[in-house]
Amino acid sequence: MVDGNVVEAVTTDEAWTLLSSRELGRVAMSVGGQPDIYPVNYFADAGRILFRTAAGTKLSEIAVNRRLAFEADATDDDGGWSVIAKGDARILVSTRDIAAADELPLRSWVPTLKYDYVEIAVDEISARRFVFGPEPERYPT
């Protein structure tokens, strides 16, 4: 951390490096004023995030509101980081797009069939690193 700061914003390039280093994140959607958050395994690269899903709530919500947020993070004993990405989602339908997605290292973690790929075209990304430590004295004397 710089100058003793315990929270540090990182560059866009580093945000993508951090995001691509993980496989589990959370996608956040809102339909009809009701927010939903779903854990998903994902692949991130070149300004996009892909995840697989089965027919159901996530696909229905994307059909109503394509705009969503995505978050991934990691921690260790000393601190961690968090990346937030925002963008528009689309369900892959072309044979070429699906075949290309099938070649990515993106496999379901649970034994369920997930036929649908969703791609998030990221237009906003931010990340922060942070250091763990005791809370400062709230009311110093």
C-alpha positions in Angstrom: 0.0 0.0 0.0 1.1 3.5 -0.7 1.9 5.9 2.3 0.3 3.6 4.9 -3.1 3.7 3.1 -5.1 0.5 3.9 -7.3 0.8 0.8 -5.7 1.4 -2.6 -7.5 1.8 -6.0 -5.7 -0.1 -8.8 -5.4 0.5 -12.5 -7.8 -0.9 -15.1 -5.1 -3.3 -16.4 -4.5 -4.6 -12.9 -8.2 -5.0 -12.3 -8.4 -7.2 -15.4 -5.4 -9.2 -14.2 -7.0 -9.8 -10.8 -10.3 -10.7 -12.3 -8.8 -13.2 -14.7 -6.9 -14.9 -11.8 -10.1 -16.2 -10.2 -13.0 -18.5 -11.3 -15.8 -17.8 -8.8 -17.6 -14.5 -8.7 -21.1 -13.0 -8.2 -23.4 -11.5 -10.8 -25.9 -8.9 -9.6 -29.1 -8.1 -11.4 -32.2 -6.0 -10.8 -35.6 -6.5 -12.3 -38.7 -4.6 -11.1 -36.7 -2.9 -8.4 -35.8 -6.3 -6.8 -32.0 -7.0 -6.7 -30.6 -10.6 -7.0 -27.1 -11.9 -6.6 -25.9 -15.2 -7.9 -22.6 -17.0 -7.5 -21.2 -18.2 -10.8 -17.9 -19.6 -12.1 -16.6 -17.5 -14.9 -13.9 -16.7 -17.4 -12.6 -13.1 -17.9 -10.6 -11.8 -20.7 -10.4 -9.0 -23.3 -13.0 -6.7 -21.9 -15.6 -9.4 -21.3 -16.8 -11.9 -18.7 -18.4 -15.2 -19.6 -20.4 -17.6 -17.5 -22.6 -20.6 -18.1 -26.0 -21.1 -16.8 -29.1 -23.3 -17.1 -32.5 -22.1 -18.2 -34.1 -20.2 -15.3 -34.0 -17.0 -13.3 -30.7 -15.5 -14.6 -31.7 -15.8 -18.2 -35.2 -14.5 -17.5 -33.8 -11.5 -15.7 -31.3 -10.7 -18.5 -34.1 -10.8 -21.0 -35.8 -8.0 -18.9 -32.7 -6.0 -17.9 -29.4 -6.6 -19.7 -27.5 -4.2 -17.4 -25.7 -5.9 -14.5 -22.8 -5.8 -12.2 -20.2 -8.5 -11.5 -17.9 -8.9 -8.5 -15.0 -11.2 -7.7 -12.5 -11.0 -4.8 -9.8 -12.8 -2.9 -8.3 -12.6 0.5 -5.4 -14.1 2.5 -4.1 -13.5 6.0 -2.9 -10.0 5.3 -5.5 -8.5 3.1 -7.2 -8.9 -0.2 -8.8 -7.3 -3.3 -12.2 -6.8 -4.9 -13.1 -6.1 -8.5 -16.4 -4.6 -9.6 -17.3 -4.7 -13.3 -20.5 -3.3 -14.9 -21.8 -3.9 -18.4 -24.5 -5.3 -20.7 -25.1 -9.0 -20.9 -26.1 -11.0 -23.9 -26.9 -14.7 -24.3 -24.7 -16.3 -26.9 -26.8 -17.8 -29.7 -24.6 -18.1 -32.8 -23.0 -21.4 -33.4 -19.6 -19.7 -33.9 -19.9 -17.8 -30.5 -20.9 -20.9 -28.7 -18.1 -23.0 -30.3 -15.6 -20.4 -29.3 -16.9 -20.3 -25.7 -16.8 -24.1 -25.6 -13.0 -23.8 -26.1 -12.5 -21.6 -23.0 -11.4 -23.1 -19.7 -14.9 -22.6 -18.3 -16.4 -25.7 -16.7 -19.3 -26.0 -14.3 -18.3 -26.7 -10.7 -21.5 -28.6 -9.9 -22.8 -31.6 -11.8 -25.6 -29.9 -13.7 -26.1 -29.3 -17.4 -25.6 -25.7 -18.3 -26.3 -25.1 -22.0 -26.4 -21.3 -22.1 -23.4 -19.0 -22.2 -23.8 -15.4 -21.1 -21.3 -12.7 -22.0 -20.9 -9.4 -20.2 -19.5 -6.7 -22.3 -17.7 -4.7 -19.6 -17.8 -0.9 -20.0 -16.8 0.0 -16.4 -14.4 -1.8 -14.1 -12.8 -0.8 -10.8 -10.7 -2.6 -8.2 -9.3 -2.0 -4.8 -6.6 -3.8 -2.7 -6.9 -3.6 1.1 -4.8 -4.5 4.1 -6.4 -6.2 7.2 -5.7 -4.9 10.6 -7.4 -3.9 13.9 -10.0 -1.1 13.7 -8.6 2.2 14.8 -9.8 3.7 18.1 -13.2 5.1 17.4 -13.1 7.8 20.1 -9.5 8.6 20.9 -8.9 10.4 24.1 
